[in-house]
């Protein structure tokens, strides 16, 4: 058998060699004899593996002969074999047909209808499950060649779907794991095809997969396969409630101890996460909320635990939608943290960690409840690790209130560093890092004692837990350095760099990742003092960017090749040739799980390395010049990488390099306009040419919304820095990126089930809103760069942006639409005039929005419009002032968004006064306006506020005299050197001049308010 198997493999290689030329050189009679004898030999072969290898020989020959029209006997032979009364013949016939179709479906297009009739019989083969499985696989290949215009083929294929699903069910029921795995691959292929082959069958398919995944009598691995396939159906609308109902019982099942082991419960939670992030939250969270309430009220702790975990995984995609509902969520969390069952308390800690990541303000506001309960759980060894993880997440966001807890927290964490097992020590060390991040200089008393406690973790070398603790310690020490500052940290700096370099040499991707992160932090802390380390650091980063990720070096098959084979629906049966022409790897003969298990640790390491390169240049400035060219080349090479995290880091770093290089080129201030008035230096222009074109090419095929969003934000930041010269020659391409995204027609936004002419749905996932907002940032930057030359583009962009301000749009959409238009006005200045009235009408509506964040942006937008338009808006002043008035009704403990709105409203009133004071009823407006001072949140609006005050003093000073005491208090506040700068140098100079003038009139008041120190000679 081994000899026959080897002969078949070698024969296939010879046939395929040199694109089939070796086969063609054979005499015609010899080729004919092989073609006639080979099928007979396969039918007579008893060994399945040999039959399969020989079938691939037939497929290789057919690939050459069928297009030449020289093997007309093959299809009749296969049809006859597939319908033979002998089961072994049917198995051979369909397998040969399957392998042939994999190679040359396009040559058989006219035979598809006859294939469908044949497959209809084979799907219900009365004896052989192998026949039925191979038929489904053959249909999976054909599906990839059906066009949406081929209505007859589409209809015939869809008629076979119920029988195909039945075959998958038979595999699962009989525990046929290999068959099930192959058929779930087929299903996933059908689900990701652009042609909606499954169409109306998706609900039926989702129901079937849920049944398979939820049946505890089936093998665990098969259930996981079913649920993984179900994951591909979640883009379909209106299925979420039914899917969630089926998933919740699965989510309550026990999880394995090992985090790397898969299980149905983990698959179910992954799908809940996927539903939350991929669908509009209005389709997911209402149904999920009801299920969470139902399961959390159950006496069964497994149900309560499942409910809590489901809540945790849903936060990422539903955070904005959940915000107004948090009063319903907190009682569940608070009860879960004191639940009588350990598993529920641990799950509650997980949920707290998720909430802290995505709902920072809401969680920080609950500190008085959360911290004591989490600290209690840290006292119990069973919940200690989960509690420390939750505390870590909470400390990260506490900021202003951490001081009251810091002594207690540090005492408790320091104790655990001594007594806890290694996995808990790792989490404790991370939590101390978060405490340092939140407390900043408040961490100084704890810095040296903590360093003494944890430094010895940096010499750990054991695999697994020791390496993890060493890496987390490195991360934490970097955070300490940022908290205490370079002067305090300097004595530790050389030794810690030495430890980081040792980490690179230990052969651990995790430690290399931590070392790279540490280098970035040290560069930020020490700036140009870090430069002496660049000759050792940069080569390590570049070497990381160049390394391979796939695990088995002996298999010359790249992950990208394997991924593309799977993405195209190719079967594991196909041979992929890699390296020289004589080397071939049969995918069916290797461990596919191992092959496809991309080394994610190395991928993450490369992501961090790419990100750190940009950080180093920004920090070390001109010292990095020798590495710019090589770094840019390596980062550009990473842009097509399959892993989105690497593409995002490479994008961010490349644009950071451009901005830093520009800053160091001693640039003149750029001037807005489509024609570049201030050209870039030749070296900056050359760098931009090397970077921008590959980024724009990457966008064309970018399928990840997060990467596309990062690209938009990075381009916007770079345009704002470098000006119109950055997009010179590429302006239309960059504009089209924003247009595509705002029209929801970018590659990463495409929905295969949606007709191209169909308008994209208004209700969208929260990640989609982030992408829309990023496109708005790009449009705003273009307006800043082009100034009045943006006018033609504004005609196109205005309706695209304005459509996102509708009542049924999300808060994020509404807020970013108004904010984007405000920034565009600031860029276009008086060129906005022809659009004044439609913009004013839109902003007036937005001032009445129920959300303070939108009101804040609308107040800023109105102010910008009033300041920049050449139209006389005096007749509109009372309407505008009436709409702004409610924004001033705040209290000191109002939410930040309301306080922001008040500051922006004050800025808008300031602009109204400066533009046309006579149209403002000052006796009604000034008491409210001055009472709103000093601004507490948005200091940028101090500029229009003080310009208005100066204008009033110069033109109508008497009107301000009743408010003089109050104004002097405001002046003292904004000039107080113990506060962060709130007004800028220009306003400060004018304000001091005003104080001098007031002092001439009323020196006693100036003296009483403590402002005499600002007088000349003081």
Secondary structure, 3 states (H helix, E strand, C coil): CHHHHHHHHHHHHHHHHHHHHHHHCCCHHHHHHHHHHHHHHHHHCCCHHHHHHHHHHHHHHHHHHHHHCCCCHHHHHHHHHHCCCCHHHHHHHHHHHHHHHHHHHHHHHHHHHHHHHHHHHHCCCCCCHHHHHHHHHHHHHHHCCCCCCCHHHHHHHHHHHHHHHHHHHHHHHCCCHHHHHHHHHHHHHHHHCCCCCCHHHHHHHHHHHHHHHHCCCCCHHHHHHHHHHHHHHCCCCCCHHHHHHHHHHHHCCCCCCCCCCCCHHHHHHHHHHHHHHHCCHHHHHHHHHHHHHHHHCCCCHHHHHHHHHHHHHHHHHHHHHHHCCHHHHHHHHHHHHCCCCHHHHHHHHHHHHHHHHHCHHHHHHCHHHHHHHHHHHHCCCCCHHHHHHHHHHHHHHHHHHCHHHHHHHHHHHHHHHHHCCHHHHHHHHHHHHHHHHHHHHHHHHHHHHHHHHHHHHHHCCCCCHHHHHHHHHHHHHHHHHHHHCHHHHHHHHHHHHHHHHHHHCCCCHHHHHHHHHHHHHHHHHHHHHHHHHHHHHHHHHHHHHHCCCCCCCCCCCCHHHHHHHHHCCCCCCCEEECCCCCCEEEHHHCCHHHHHCCCHHHHHHHHHHHHHHHHHHHHHHHHHHHHHHHHHHHHHHHCCCCCHHHHHHHHHHHHHHHHHHHHCCCCCCCCCCCCCCCCCCHHHHHHHHHHHHHHHHHHHCCCCHHHHHHHHHHHHHHHHHHCHHHHCCCHHHHHHHHHHHHCCCCHHHCCCCCCCCCCCCCCCCHHHHHHHHHHHHHHHHHHHHHHHHHHHHHHHHHHHHHCCCCCCCCHHHHHHHHHHHHHHHHHHHHHHHHHHHHHHHHHHHHHCCCCHHHHHHHHHHHHHHHHHCCCCCHHHHHHHHHHHHHHHCCCCCCCHHHHHHHHHHHHHHHHHHHHCHHHCCHHHHHHHHHHCCCCCCCHHHHHHHHHHHHHHHHHHHHHHHHHHHHHHHHHHHHHCCCCCCCCHHHHHHHHHHHHHHHHHHCHHHHHHCCCHHHCCCC
